[in-house]
Amino acid sequence: MSARMTISAAMLLAGQGLFATQAIAAAQSCGTALNEFREIVRTETSMGHVAQTNQTGGSVEIARIEGLCRSGRNTEALAALKALQRRMGFR
C-alpha cells in the first residue's frame, strides 16, 4: 500500500471514530433531555398540575421519541420532544 493510501485509510478510520463519538454524544444529550422532561412531567403530575391521562399520553409519546433517539436520529427526536412539550403546555 502506498503512503498516500495508508494516510487516506487512517484519516477515514479516524473520521469514522469521530462520527461515532459524535453520535454517542448526541444520543446522550437526547437521552438527557428526555429524562429531564420525564421527571418534570412526573413532578407536575404528582402536584396535580397535569392530568393523569395527559401524563399517560405523554409517556407513550416519550417512548416513541426515545426510539428516535436510540436510532441516532437526535435532531428529529429533539424536535419531537419540543413539539410534545408545547402540546403539553410546558414550553
Short mmCIF file of the C-alpha atoms (twelve columns), coordinates in Angstrom:
data_MODEL
# 
_entry.id   MODEL 
# 
loop_
_atom_site.group_PDB 
_atom_site.id 
_atom_site.type_symbol 
_atom_site.label_atom_id 
_atom_site.label_alt_id 
_atom_site.label_comp_id 
_atom_site.label_asym_id 
_atom_site.label_seq_id 
_atom_site.Cartn_x 
_atom_site.Cartn_y 
_atom_site.Cartn_z 
_atom_site.pdbx_PDB_model_num 
ATOM 1  C CA . MET A 1  0.000   0.000  0.000  1 
ATOM 2  C CA . SER A 2  1.377   3.414  -0.881 1 
ATOM 3  C CA . ALA A 3  1.962   6.063  1.747  1 
ATOM 4  C CA . ARG A 4  -0.889  8.133  0.311  1 
ATOM 5  C CA . MET A 5  -3.300  5.199  0.595  1 
ATOM 6  C CA . THR A 6  -2.142  4.482  4.136  1 
ATOM 7  C CA . ILE A 7  -2.710  8.089  5.182  1 
ATOM 8  C CA . SER A 8  -6.095  8.166  3.437  1 
ATOM 9  C CA . ALA A 9  -7.173  4.949  5.155  1 
ATOM 10 C CA . ALA A 10 -6.025  6.260  8.538  1 
ATOM 11 C CA . MET A 11 -7.944  9.505  8.042  1 
ATOM 12 C CA . LEU A 12 -11.053 7.608  7.008  1 
ATOM 13 C CA . LEU A 13 -10.917 5.360  10.064 1 
ATOM 14 C CA . ALA A 14 -10.202 8.297  12.369 1 
ATOM 15 C CA . GLY A 15 -13.157 10.153 10.865 1 
ATOM 16 C CA . GLN A 16 -15.466 7.205  11.460 1 
ATOM 17 C CA . GLY A 17 -14.376 7.122  15.072 1 
ATOM 18 C CA . LEU A 18 -15.102 10.829 15.357 1 
ATOM 19 C CA . PHE A 19 -18.560 10.398 13.857 1 
ATOM 20 C CA . ALA A 20 -19.266 7.505  16.204 1 
ATOM 21 C CA . THR A 21 -18.184 9.646  19.158 1 
ATOM 22 C CA . GLN A 22 -20.404 12.492 17.985 1 
ATOM 23 C CA . ALA A 23 -23.343 10.114 17.556 1 
ATOM 24 C CA . ILE A 24 -22.877 8.803  21.092 1 
ATOM 25 C CA . ALA A 25 -22.717 12.343 22.470 1 
ATOM 26 C CA . ALA A 26 -25.816 13.337 20.500 1 
ATOM 27 C CA . ALA A 27 -27.737 10.313 21.768 1 
ATOM 28 C CA . GLN A 28 -26.705 11.123 25.330 1 
ATOM 29 C CA . SER A 29 -27.898 14.735 25.004 1 
ATOM 30 C CA . CYS A 30 -31.168 13.487 23.545 1 
ATOM 31 C CA . GLY A 31 -31.490 10.939 26.344 1 
ATOM 32 C CA . THR A 32 -30.722 13.582 28.942 1 
ATOM 33 C CA . ALA A 33 -33.421 15.887 27.559 1 
ATOM 34 C CA . LEU A 34 -35.952 13.034 27.609 1 
ATOM 35 C CA . ASN A 35 -35.091 12.055 31.181 1 
ATOM 36 C CA . GLU A 36 -35.369 15.657 32.352 1 
ATOM 37 C CA . PHE A 37 -38.766 16.047 30.710 1 
ATOM 38 C CA . ARG A 38 -39.980 12.740 32.160 1 
ATOM 39 C CA . GLU A 39 -39.037 13.970 35.628 1 
ATOM 40 C CA . ILE A 40 -40.799 17.301 35.065 1 
ATOM 41 C CA . VAL A 41 -43.983 15.532 33.950 1 
ATOM 42 C CA . ARG A 42 -43.834 13.168 36.944 1 
ATOM 43 C CA . THR A 43 -43.352 16.055 39.349 1 
ATOM 44 C CA . GLU A 44 -46.122 18.150 37.809 1 
ATOM 45 C CA . THR A 45 -48.486 15.156 37.795 1 
ATOM 46 C CA . SER A 46 -47.779 14.402 41.452 1 
ATOM 47 C CA . MET A 47 -48.565 18.032 42.314 1 
ATOM 48 C CA . GLY A 48 -51.844 17.854 40.356 1 
ATOM 49 C CA . HIS A 49 -50.808 20.268 37.596 1 
ATOM 50 C CA . VAL A 50 -51.020 17.614 34.843 1 
ATOM 51 C CA . ALA A 51 -53.949 15.229 34.439 1 
ATOM 52 C CA . GLN A 52 -53.099 11.539 34.668 1 
ATOM 53 C CA . THR A 53 -54.487 10.974 31.163 1 
ATOM 54 C CA . ASN A 54 -52.147 13.641 29.780 1 
ATOM 55 C CA . GLN A 55 -49.229 12.029 31.587 1 
ATOM 56 C CA . THR A 56 -50.099 8.631  30.131 1 
ATOM 57 C CA . GLY A 57 -50.341 10.050 26.620 1 
ATOM 58 C CA . GLY A 58 -47.090 11.913 27.157 1 
ATOM 59 C CA . SER A 59 -45.361 8.741  28.323 1 
ATOM 60 C CA . VAL A 60 -46.387 6.916  25.152 1 
ATOM 61 C CA . GLU A 61 -45.082 9.783  23.036 1 
ATOM 62 C CA . ILE A 62 -41.832 9.939  25.045 1 
ATOM 63 C CA . ALA A 63 -41.290 6.227  24.382 1 
ATOM 64 C CA . ARG A 64 -41.661 6.857  20.637 1 
ATOM 65 C CA . ILE A 65 -39.236 9.782  20.820 1 
ATOM 66 C CA . GLU A 66 -36.798 7.646  22.793 1 
ATOM 67 C CA . GLY A 67 -36.785 5.190  19.889 1 
ATOM 68 C CA . LEU A 68 -35.758 8.005  17.556 1 
ATOM 69 C CA . CYS A 69 -33.022 8.983  19.970 1 
ATOM 70 C CA . ARG A 70 -31.673 5.447  20.254 1 
ATOM 71 C CA . SER A 71 -31.563 5.076  16.492 1 
ATOM 72 C CA . GLY A 72 -29.303 8.131  16.251 1 
ATOM 73 C CA . ARG A 73 -31.957 10.498 14.909 1 
ATOM 74 C CA . ASN A 74 -31.158 13.139 17.525 1 
ATOM 75 C CA . THR A 75 -32.418 16.157 15.588 1 
ATOM 76 C CA . GLU A 76 -35.780 14.522 14.911 1 
ATOM 77 C CA . ALA A 77 -36.051 13.336 18.497 1 
ATOM 78 C CA . LEU A 78 -35.342 16.775 19.939 1 
ATOM 79 C CA . ALA A 79 -37.818 18.400 17.525 1 
ATOM 80 C CA . ALA A 80 -40.480 15.852 18.501 1 
ATOM 81 C CA . LEU A 81 -39.740 16.451 22.182 1 
ATOM 82 C CA . LYS A 82 -40.130 20.219 21.760 1 
ATOM 83 C CA . ALA A 83 -43.445 19.674 19.953 1 
ATOM 84 C CA . LEU A 84 -44.649 17.411 22.769 1 
ATOM 85 C CA . GLN A 85 -43.608 19.973 25.359 1 
ATOM 86 C CA . ARG A 86 -45.606 22.669 23.524 1 
ATOM 87 C CA . ARG A 87 -48.664 20.404 23.231 1 
ATOM 88 C CA . MET A 88 -48.492 19.641 26.937 1 
ATOM 89 C CA . GLY A 89 -48.072 23.339 27.782 1 
ATOM 90 C CA . PHE A 90 -44.511 23.197 29.094 1 
ATOM 91 C CA . ARG A 91 -42.810 25.481 26.540 1 
# 
